[in-house]
Each structure stands twice: as structure tokens, then as C-alpha cells.
């Protein structure tokens, strides 16, 4: 352990959770007579910085980091901000006046505190500042900071746009988030995949793909279940509840019941579009979409809460009103595609529809819809299944990506210039009797094709009339290097100080 890494700080702090500890103002990790480690809030951090302060390493005391309090550590930090803007970087510190803790990600903090939550607490604990239902919830943190005595990895300016999969605790639930679509190394294409209506139109999500795109070297980046579906009693056919466009084929456009409800589509170019079913259906009828499906209900549109649509007062009201596991897909303000899976059992646990706009805001989504949920939930990221139920579904939404082709290198200048010689120079040669002679790609060209050594002769194919700006007359020439068969053809200066002209010997 190097005692300078934020990751090592988190790991070390986790270890203290399993040890006997006691809170005491000024505690820096020494042991009391009962064998308990003694900490205060900033002492927990200083103990790590001082190489796990103890009898064997007292030489580090105050050297690798000064002996300062929580407020002084905050004041020394150059990178900091309000707690509402905290990046999800394990190893940051969180602060409030007079108190400090170690952020380990997902809204969790390891802190040394005298605070007790019922029978829990009294020294080193793992608390939570996002999940209000957590047993140890603390809402009082005001700011975050980078510890001024740790070496944080140099931040990649592009990290925020790299594809990623993360989890975090929200309302007591572990939600899964896949973000994708902005990495400059990739191109992206969204699509809706499944089988057209019929008796065998449902299948497990892990067996659903887009063979056309995969044949063209596209790879699944984010994959989630699609819209609601049902079995038509009259004929036993499985139907999408609303509209459906599968891989460019408009399989269901006749359903008008949910024209005011939210729907999602993907243009043939791959970009996502969210609107009412009527709007998405019109695009599909015009042949503009590769994929489309009606959502269970809308969540956000253009930064505003979705409030229009019969999903709030029709056959789908029970889906909106009851708790359930949820599948959400949408876009952030920067255009990034985001898939979210929320665990839950329909009617028993999870989130209600009215709770989803706040979740969308929390995740930075400006437009989003809720798809099928409960037992239909599925989420995979780059081929790794993260959530998988046993239910066969009607359709899925997949975001594919493909590495962009490397730009073709600029072609080398033509080593055989397109010059048609006349008979003017035929039968003449340049003899390099006084020094080497360069053959270039053009008159006064910037690329030397070959340097002919002294003592060789060069065939003159054509004499170019007049003197050029460099003061020389130029010739269109040909030379075959010794031991080679390929000719070097280009342009050379007629400089009689370094060569002489003569008739070519027959």
C-alpha cells in the first residue's frame, strides 16, 4: 500500500469497519488499554496518511501530511464543491463544518463519529447521504473535496463520455445504469428487435439480436427489454401493446388506443427520438425509423415532466400507480443514451410511476420513457448480463456500437509523374560526373524520390522549356538503380556544375 492512493484509502477505511474502535477527540489511530483503536473524524484520514499510524511508524507523524483539523483540510483543498455536485469518485472526502468523512461511492461514506443511530455508531461506521431509508442516513454533508495529500489519477477529459455501467443505491434500491453513445472512438445505432405478432412472437431477451447489424460488425453495447405486450384471446397471437417497428419493418401501426401515450423510436441513422405514439407512428409510416415501440408511460420530455397521455387515466393507470421493478431508457442533456433497471416485484416493491421523474432528474435525463417492468426486466452491457428474468418478451431495445475506421493515410506522391515526354530529349543523358543528382516528384518538388550517386547516368525523357524560379532548367528523367528493375521517374535540375549532358550510347 502506498498510502497516497484514493483507492487504497477506501480499502483501508473498509478494514477499520471490522475492528474495535472508539471515538475520541484527537484520536489518530492509537490503541487504548482495551485494544480499541481511537479515532476522531479527521484522525481516521490522518492515520492512513501517516502510514497506518502506530508504534512501528511514528516517524511518519506529521511528515506525509500535517497535523490539521477537518476545517483546515477543507480549506487546503483546491478541488471541491457543493455536495450536490459530487463526482462519483471513491476516495473523495465529504465535509460539513467541524466534521469530515471518506466517500467510497454510491452515496456511502466511512466516517469516525460520535453520532449514534439507535444502537449503531459510536466510532467508525458506513453511513449514507442519498438513501433516506438507510439505517445510518446523514443529510448534513455540505461539500466534497479532493484530499490535498492524496494523488488522484489524472482525470481523462473524455471520461464523462466513455460508455459505462454503474450501480448505486436509490430509495433503498440498487439501481443499474448503463450510459453510452458519445465515445468518439465509436459510432452508434439504436434499434428495436423482436418477432412480428403471431403465436410464437415472444422469446427470452438473451436470444434477441439484430443479425443484420451484427453481420456488419456492430456489437451490442446496451440491451434492455422493450414495451408492454399481450396475448390476443381471439387468435392466440402475441401482440405489442401499441405500435412496433422491428429492424426497419413496420409490423404494427394500426393501434390508435395509445396515440397520446409516449413512444420511442430510432432513425435509420441510429439516433433516438421520443414523442407521442401518434408522432412516432407518423415517422414510421413515412419509412424513417429502423425501430419503434410504445412505452408503458412517459417520464420526461425536453427537460419537463411528462404529463400528457392516456397512460395516466386509461388501461395503463395501474402500471403507473403501483410499485414495480422498472426499465427506463432516455437521453441526458449531452445526448448520451441511458438505460436504467430498477429492481422490484409488481404491486409489492420497486418504484411507482410518480417517483420516476425524480429518478430521471437524479440521473441527469432530460427525455425518458418507462418500458415494461417487473418480471420482464432485462439489462445487459457490452455482452454481460446484469439483470435477467425468466420471462419471454415481445421486443427489446438494443444500442449497438462499432469502432470507427481509422482514417486512411494520405497517399504518397506519385513516384511516376503524369508527364508525357516529347522527342526533345530523346537520346540524351545526364552524367553525374561531378556529384550526386536528386530526382524529385515535381519541378521544385518537396519530395526526393531518389539520389543518383556520382558516376551514374540518367536518361532524359523530356526537356522542360525555359528557366524556373530557382534559376535552373528542368528535365523529366528516368533512372534504374543498380541491381533493380523498377525505374525511378521524376524531375531533375540541369546543373552543368554537377553533371554534363551527352548523347545516349546505342
N, C-alpha and C positions, 0 to 999 in steps of 0.2 A: 504494500500500500504506500502510495507516495504522499498522502496527506495534503495534496493540493488539488485533487480531482473532485468536482461536484458529485460524480457518481460514487466515488469512494466515501464521501461524506454521508450520502444517503444509506449506503450499505452499512457503514459503521453505526449510524444512528439507529438503524433497524436492529442491530445486535444489542443495543442498550435496552431495548424494549423487553428482552428476555432476562435481564439481570435485575438484581435487587438494587433499587435506587431510592434516594430520599432527597427532597427539595430543601435547599438551604441557601439563603442569600450569600453570594460569594463562592459557592461551590464550583470547583473546577475539575472534579473527577477523582479526588482523593477518596480513600475508603475510611469509613468510620469504624468504631470498635465492634460493630455488629457485622462488618463485612459488606456494608452497603456503599455504593458509590454515591457521592454527594455532588449534586449539580444545582446551579440556577440556570435561567434560560440561556444567557449568553455564555455561561460556563460550559454548557454542553457543546457549543460550537468551538470555543477556545480549546477545550480538551482535545478535540480532534486536531485542530490546527497545531497544537503543541505535541503532536505525535502520540496521541492517546496518553495524556499526562499521567504519570505515575512515578513510583520510586525509581524506576530504571531510566527515566528520560527527563529528569528535572532540568537538564541542560537546555532543553527547548523552551522552557518557560519564558515567555515574553519575547523570544527571538524570532520565531517564524511568524508571529502576529503579536501586536501589542496587547497589553492587559487593559482592555477598554470595555465599556458597558454597552448595552443594547442600543441606546440612542446614539452613542458615539460611532458605533459600527454602521448604523444607518446613515449618519452624517457623512462618513468617509466614502460611502458608495457613490460611484459615478453613474452607474446604470441602475435606475429604479423608476418606479411609477406607482400609480394608484392600484389597489388590489383588483379592481375591475378589469385592469389591462394585463394581468399577469400572464406571461407566456407559459405554456405547459412544459417547463424545463426542470426536471428533477435536479435538486441541488441549489436552486434559488433559496433565498431567505424571505420570510414574511415578517412584518413588523407592525406594531402599534406602539404608541408612546410608553416606554418603560418595559417592553416585552418583545421577544424575538423567537422565531422558530425556523425549522428546516422544512422546506417544501419538497415533497417526494413525488408529486404528480397526482392528477386526478382529484384535485381539491383536498388532498391529505397533507397533514403537517405532523412532524415529530417535534415535540416541544418538551422542555422541562418546565413544569409549572406547579404551583401550589394549589391551583384550582382543582376541585373535585366535581365529578358528575355522579352524584349519588355515592356509591361505594367505590367508584373508579377514579383514579387520578392520584395526585399527591406527589408526582415527580415526572419521569419520562413516560409519555403517552403518545398515541397516534390519534390526532383529532381531525375534524373535517370542517371545512368552511363553506362548502357548496351544498352538501346534502343535509337539509334541515332535519331529516328523520334519523340521522346518525346518533348513536348513543353519546358520543362526545363531539358535539357541534359547538363551534366557536364562530361567532359572527363579527368579532371585534377587530380583526386584522384590517388595517387601513392601507398598507403599502407593501410592495415587494421590492427586492433589491438583489443584485449580484454581490455576493460576499467579496469585499475588496481584497481578500487574501487567498482566494482560490483562482485557479487557472481554468477558465471556462473555454470549451472548444470554440475555435474561431467560427463564428456564425457564417454559414453559406447564405449569401443573399437570395439564393433561389430556393432555400429550404421550404419557405411558405408555399411554394407552388409545386413541390415534389409530391407525387402520389403517396398516400399514406393510409395506414389503418391504425386506429387507436380505440381504446375503451375509456370510459370514465363513469363515475357514479353520478346519477341524476335522480333526484327524488327517491333515493334508496335503491335504484335500479342500475345495473351495469349495462349501459348502452354501448353499442358498437358503431363506429363511424368510419366510413371509407371515403376519402377525398381524392379526386382525380380530375385530369383534364387540362392542366396548364403546363405540364413539364415540357420545356422547349425541345427536348430530345425526342418527343413522341408526337404523332398525330392520333386523333381520337375519333371514334364513331359510335354513336348510340343506336340501339335497335331494340325492337320488341320481337321475341322469339316464342314459338309455340306451334300448336297444330290447329288447323281450321276446325270450326264447330263440327261435331259428329259424336258417335258413341265412344270413340277411342281418343278423344281430343285432350285428355289430361295425362300428365306424366310427371315424374319426380324432377325437381329443379336441376339436380346434378347431371341429368341426362339431356338437358336442353342446351343447345348451342346454335350458332349460325354457321352452317357449313360453308356457305359462300365466302364469308369474311375470313374464316379460319383457313380456307384454301388459299387465300391471298395474303397469308402470314399475319393476319390480325390475331391478337391474343386477348383473352378476357382479362380485364382489369377489375371492374366491379360488376357483380352479378347478384340480382335480387329478384324475389317473386314479383309478379305483376298485379293485375286488377282482380276484382271480385268475379266469381263465376258461379254457374248453377247448372243443374240438370233439368232440361225441359221435360216435364211429365208426359206430354203428349207423344213424344217420339224417342225419349231417352238420350237425346243429343246433349252433349256438354256445350254450354254457351258462355261467352263473355258477357258480363253484365254491363252493357253499354256498347261502345264501338271497339273495333280491333283491327289493326293493320299489322301483318306479320311479314317481316323481311321484304317489304315493298308490295305485298299483296293485301288489298283491302278486303278482308274476309267478312267483316260485319260493319255495315254503315247504316243499317236500317233502324236501329233502336233510337227512338226520339224521347223516351221517358226521362232521360237524364241530360237533355240538351243544355240545361242551365248548370249542371254539375261540372266539377273540374275534370280535366283530361290532360294527358301528357303525350307529346309526340316527338319524333326525331326526323329531321330533314334527311334527304339522301346524302347530304354532305356530312351528317352526323350530329349537328347541333340540336340541342334540346329546345322545345317550345312548350309552354304551359298556358292554358286558357280554358274556356268553357268547352264542353263536348261539342257544341254547335260550331265553335270556331275551329277546333281541331278536325272535326268531321269535314268541314269545307276544304281545309288544306289537303286532307286525304283524298277527297273526291276529285280534286284537281291534280292528283298524282304527285304531290310534292313531298310526301312522307315515306320514309322507309319503315317506320314503326309508329304505332299509336295505341293507347288504351285508356279507357275511362277510369278515373281514380275512384277510391271509396269516398273521398271528400277532399276539398281544397284546404290548405293550411295558410299559405302566404302567396301573394301575387304583387310583384313590383314593390316590395317592402311593406305592404299593407296586409293586415289580417284578412283572409278570405271570408267574406260574409254572404255573398250571393250564392244561389244554387239550391236546388230542391233537396240536396243531401241533408239539409238541416231540418226539413219538415216533410219528408216523404218516407219511402220504403227503407231508406238508409239511416234514419234517425237513430235507431238502436245501435248501429255501428259507431256512430259519433258519440252517443251519450254514455255508453258503458265502458268500463275499463277493459283493456285488451292489450296483448302484445301488438306492436305497431311496426310497419315498414314505411319509411318516409324516403322520398327522393326529391332533390331540388338543386338549386344553384345558390352559391354565395355571391356576394356583391362583386367579387373579382371574376365571376364566371365559372368558378370551379364547380364540378359536379360533386354532389354529396349524397351518399346512401347511408341511412341510419336504421338500425334494428333495435327495437325496444322489447325486452322480454315481458311476457305476461300470458295469462290464460283468459280467454274471452269470458267476460262477465264476472271475473274474480280478481284479477290483478293486472298490473300494467298501467297505462295512462288512458284517460278519456280524450276525446277529440278536442275538447276545450282547453286541454293542457298542452297541446302540440304547438300552437303559435309561440308560446313562451320558450319551448324547447328549440324551435326554429331560430328564434332571436338569440338564444344562448349559443347556438352553433353558427351564427352569422349567416343564416339562409334568408335571402330576400324573396325567393319564389320556391314553393314546395307543395307537394301533394302527399296525401296518405294513400297507400295502396292496400291490398289485402293484408291481413294480420293474423294474430292468434296462431293456429296450427299451420298456417300457410307460410310463415316466415322463413326466409332463406337469405343468407348473405355469404358470398364468397369474395375474396380479394386476391387477385393475381393467382387464381387456381387453388387457393387454400380456403376450405370451407370453414366459416366462422359460426354460422347459425344454420341448423338444418333440422327440419321437421320431417315427419314421415308422409305428409300429405302430398298427393299428386295435384298439380295445379294446371290451370288453363294456359297461362303465358308468363313469361319472365322478361325483365328488362336487363340488358347487358350493355355496359360501356366497354368497348374494345379499344385497344391501343396498338400502335405499330411504330417501331423505330423509324425515324426519318432517315431517308437515304442520305449518305454523305454526299456533299456537293462534288460534282465531277471536277477533277483538276483541270486547270487551264491547259489547253493543248500546247505542246512545244511548237515553236515557229517552224514552218515548213522548211525542211532541210534541202528541198529541191524546189527552188522558186519557180513560179509560173512565168517563165520568160521564154519567149520564142526567138531564138537567135536568127540573124540573117547571115548572109555569106561573108559579111565584112571581116570577121575574124577567123574564118575557117582556114585551117592550115597553119596557124600561128601558135606559138607557145611563149609562156613566161618562164625564164630560167632563174632560179633563186640562187645566183652565184655569190651574192654579197650579204645574204642574211635570210632569215625565215620570212614567210609571207602568209598573212591571215586571209582565210576565206570567211566572209560574213553572210548573214541571212538576207541582207538587203544592202543597197547603196547606203553607206554610212550607218549600217545596221548595228543594233546593240548586242547581238549575239554572234560570237565567234564559233563557226561550225568546225573549223579545223585550222591548225597552224602547220603550214607546209615547211619542213625543215630545209635548211640551206643545202643546195646542191641538187634539188629536185626540179622537175619541170611541170608546169601546169598548162593544160590545154585551154586556149582561148576560144570560147564558143561564139562570143559577140563582143564587139567594142561599143561602148556606150558613148554617144556623141557628146562633145563639149566637156568643160570642166565643171565639177560640182562645187558646192560651197566650201568644201575642205581644200579646194585648190588642186585636186587630182582628177585625172580622167579615170573612169572605172571600166572594168571588163567583167563580162559574165563568163565564168570559168568552170572547169571540171578537173578533178584530181582523184586518182585512185591510189590510196595509201599502199605502201609496200606490204605484200602478203595479204592484202584484202581484195575482194571482188567488187564491193559496193563503191560507187563513185560518190565523192563529195562534190555537190554542185552549189555554187553561190556566186558571190561578187568579191573582187579584189581590186585594190588600187594599182594603177600603173605608175610605179615609182622607180624610175631608172637608176636611182641611187642604190637600190637593193636588188634589182633584178634587171634582166635585159630581155628584149623581145627577139625572137628568131623564128625562122620558118620551121615548121614541124617536119621532122625527117620521116620519109615514107618507108 
